[in-house]
Amino acid sequence: MVIALTLHLLSAVIWVGGMFFAYVALRPVAAALLEPPLRLQLWQAVFARFFIWVSVAVVVLLATGLWMILDVYGGFANVRPYVHIMFLIGLIMMAIYGHLFFVPYQRLCRAVNSEDWPTGGQQLAQIRKLVAVNLSLGVLVVAVAGGGRYLM
């Protein structure tokens, strides 16, 4: 249980913390200092590295979450409501990430590789919106994880 919980928490920190850094710190600085071609190239490179970590985090979060629910607690019927909420929000976040990775990110890569800067900008704007939604959900799930046992 200790190993599963530790891996679960580390994966959540990597994913949500990475989104927070990208959205709150890197995005405004890149927008202010870099012209669109260089900004789009930067984001393509940043996402290429970050999405490897997110993909691993998603697998670890799902595997450790299910392991704790099914094996440690004996199934969904035996966990408190806040765990159901965390699980649902996590699945929604994973679906959003999957869409983000397979649709606008792939389009961003194609646009940057072909130097189609307007299309790349449109895809980056779409990614920004999806990251904002996932970051909000991630902060919510952290709050539910931290306080849920005391409220639900």
N, C-alpha and C positions, 0 to 999 in steps of 0.2 A: 504494500500500500504506500509506503514512504517513497519508494522509487517512482511508482506511477504518479503520485501526487506531485512530486518534485518535477518530473518531466512535463507533466500537464501544465504546471505553473510557469515553468521556464518557456515552454512553447507559447503560452498566452502572452508573456512579457515580450518575447521576440516579435510576435506578430503585431500586437496592439502598440507596443512601444515603437516599433519600426514605422508604423503608420503615423503615429503622433509626430515623430521626428520629421518624416517626409512631408507631412501636411503643414505642420506648424512652423518648422524651422527651414527646411530645405526649399520648399516650394516658393515662399515669398522672396527668398534671397536669389534663387535662380531666375525668377520672373523679373526682379529688379536689375540684375547685373548682366544677364546673358541675352543676346539676340536670339530670335526663335530657332535658327538652325542649330546653334550650339546648345541651347536649352533642351531641344528635342533629343539631341544626341546624348546629352547628359542623362536625361530621364530614361532613355532606352538602356543605357549602360547601368544605371542605378537599379532599375527594375529587374534587369537580367540577373543581377547578384541577389537582390532582395527576394525575388520570387522563388529562388532556390530554397532559401530559408523558410519562406512562408509555406511552400509546398511540404517541406519536412514537418513544420509546425502543425499544419493541418492534419497530416497523417498521425502524428504523435498525439495531438489533442483528441482526435476521434478515437484512436485506439485506447489511450489511457482512460478517457472518459467512459467509454463503453466497458472497459475492463473493471473499473471501479464500481460502476452501476451494476453490472451483471454478476461479477464474481465476488466482489467484496460485500455489496449490499443485497445481493440476491435478486436483482431485477428492478425495473421501473416502479413496480407496485410498492416497493419498500423504501423509496427515497422521498424526501420532502419536496414540496412544490417548487422551491427555488432551484433545485437540481433540474427539474423538468424545464424550467424557464431558461436556465443556462444552456441546456442541451438544444432546445429549440432555437435560441438566438445563435448558438454556435453553428447549427446546420444552415441557418439563413446566411450567416457570414461566409461559410464555406461555399455555398451556392453563388453568392455574389463574387467571391474571389475566383471561382471557376469561370464564370462569365467574363470577368475582367481580364483574366489571363488568356482565355481562348478567343475572345472577340476584339475588344479595343486594343489590348496590348499587342496582339499579332498584327493588327492593322497599323498600329504605331510603328512597329518594326519594319513593315513593308514600306510605309511612307518615308521613314528616315532613310532606309537603304536605297530608295529611289529618289531621294531628295525632294519629295513632294511635301513641302513644309506646311501648306494650308491644311492638307488632310491630316498630317501629323499633329498639328495644333488642335484640330477637331477631336482626334482620338485622345490626346492628352487631356483635353477638357472633359471628355467622357470618363476617363480614368479618375480624374480629380473628383468628380461627383460620386463615383462609386466608392472611392477611398473615404470620402467624407461620410457616406452612409455607414460603411464598415467600421470606421473609427468610432462613430457615435454608438453603434451597436456594441463594439468592443469595450468602450468605457462603461456602457450599461451592464454588460455581462460581468465586468470586473466588480462593479458596485453590487450586483446581485450575489456574486460569489463571496464578497467580503461581508455583506450585511444580511444576506438572505436567511442564514440559519438563525438570526436573531429576530427576524420579522415574520418568517413563514414557517 
